[in-house]
Amino acid sequence: METKFYNSTIKKRIGFDEVIEEIKSYVNEKPADRYQVTVGSDSPGIKNTFFVTAITVLRVGNGGRYFWTKTGRIFCHTLQERIYKEAMLSITLTQELKSRLKETLGEEFFWPVSADGSAPPGGVNNQITVHIDVGQNGPTKDFVEGVIGMVKGHGLEPVIKPFSFCACSVADRHT
């Protein structure tokens, strides 16, 4: 069964292919703008839980769109197991999303170059990051290094609290 996503502006559940098309249309409305794509997951603090994974596409300085999906119930014995499951759901979706966006929007969406052929200031204008619901304070502080290493091990850029809004705010809104 295909994963279904929700979006507040689309009044029906949509598949991953349609999410890609929505993102493509959004970016193509203003292709010269700078975009930031994030993926993050969250779950309510119970052992027999469900997971919400969100994708945000920000037109930097000018709003954005987001999509989210929800799993069925999954039993997690510990907080650590739940946090690692959240991270793996985000990593898996990020890998597929990045691959599909490269096919749809082109490699330059992630690695743009200036008109003179040089890299933009800072090296990357448009990037995709994995937002993780862990931070240096609180009950998840012992998992920060491990989860960051897991995300980086998959060749992705991790973001933790207080900057991981996709997990801590967007996905959390739907748990």
SVG drawing of the C-alpha trace seen along z (x, -y; Angstrom):
<svg xmlns="http://www.w3.org/2000/svg" viewBox="-11 -37 45 40">
<polyline fill="none" stroke="black" stroke-width="0.4" points="0.0,0.0 1.4,-3.4 2.1,-6.0 -0.4,-8.8 0.4,-12.4 -1.7,-15.2 -1.4,-18.9 -3.6,-21.7 -4.1,-23.3 -5.0,-20.0 -8.2,-18.7 -7.4,-15.0 -4.7,-12.5 -2.1,-12.3 0.7,-9.8 4.4,-10.4 4.4,-11.1 1.9,-13.9 4.0,-15.3 6.9,-15.5 4.7,-17.2 3.4,-19.7 7.0,-20.6 8.1,-20.9 5.1,-23.2 5.9,-25.3 9.6,-25.7 8.8,-26.4 6.5,-29.3 9.7,-31.2 12.7,-29.2 15.2,-32.0 14.3,-32.0 16.2,-30.1 14.6,-27.0 15.2,-24.8 13.8,-21.3 13.5,-19.6 12.3,-16.2 11.5,-15.4 9.6,-12.9 7.9,-12.9 5.8,-10.6 3.8,-10.9 5.5,-9.7 3.9,-6.3 5.1,-2.8 2.4,-1.7 2.8,-4.8 2.5,-6.1 5.0,-8.3 4.4,-11.4 6.9,-12.4 6.8,-15.8 8.3,-17.4 8.7,-21.2 9.6,-23.2 10.5,-26.8 10.8,-29.6 13.4,-31.3 12.0,-34.6 8.7,-34.0 6.6,-31.2 6.5,-27.5 4.5,-24.4 4.5,-21.1 3.2,-17.6 2.9,-14.9 2.2,-11.2 1.3,-9.0 2.2,-5.4 0.1,-2.8 0.8,-1.9 4.3,-0.6 5.5,0.7 8.7,-0.8 10.2,0.6 12.3,-2.5 12.6,-6.2 15.9,-5.4 14.2,-3.0 11.5,-5.5 14.0,-8.3 16.0,-6.0 12.9,-4.9 11.9,-8.6 15.4,-9.3 15.3,-6.2 11.9,-7.2 13.2,-10.7 16.4,-9.3 14.5,-6.9 12.1,-9.5 14.9,-12.1 16.9,-9.7 13.9,-9.0 12.8,-12.6 16.3,-13.8 16.6,-11.3 13.2,-12.1 13.8,-15.9 17.1,-15.5 15.3,-13.7 12.5,-16.3 14.2,-19.6 17.8,-18.7 21.0,-18.5 21.4,-22.3 18.5,-22.5 20.8,-21.2 24.1,-22.4 23.4,-25.6 26.2,-27.6 26.3,-31.3 26.1,-32.8 29.9,-32.9 30.0,-29.1 31.3,-29.6 29.7,-28.2 27.4,-30.5 28.5,-32.1 28.5,-29.5 28.8,-26.7 25.1,-25.6 22.0,-27.6 19.4,-24.8 19.8,-21.9 17.8,-19.2 18.2,-18.5 17.0,-15.9 15.4,-17.5 15.7,-15.3 13.7,-15.6 16.7,-15.5 18.6,-18.2 21.4,-18.9 18.9,-19.3 16.2,-17.0 15.7,-13.2 17.1,-12.9 20.5,-14.4 22.1,-11.0 21.1,-10.1 22.3,-13.2 25.7,-11.9 24.4,-8.5 21.5,-10.0 23.7,-12.7 26.2,-10.0 23.4,-7.9 22.1,-10.7 25.6,-11.8 26.4,-8.1 23.7,-8.2 25.3,-11.3 22.7,-13.7 22.8,-16.9 21.3,-16.6 19.6,-19.5 18.8,-19.2 16.8,-21.2 16.2,-24.1 16.5,-24.4 14.8,-21.2 11.4,-22.8 10.2,-20.2 10.3,-17.5 9.6,-19.6 6.8,-21.8 5.5,-20.6 5.4,-16.8 4.6,-17.4 1.5,-19.3 0.0,-16.1 0.9,-13.7"/>
</svg>
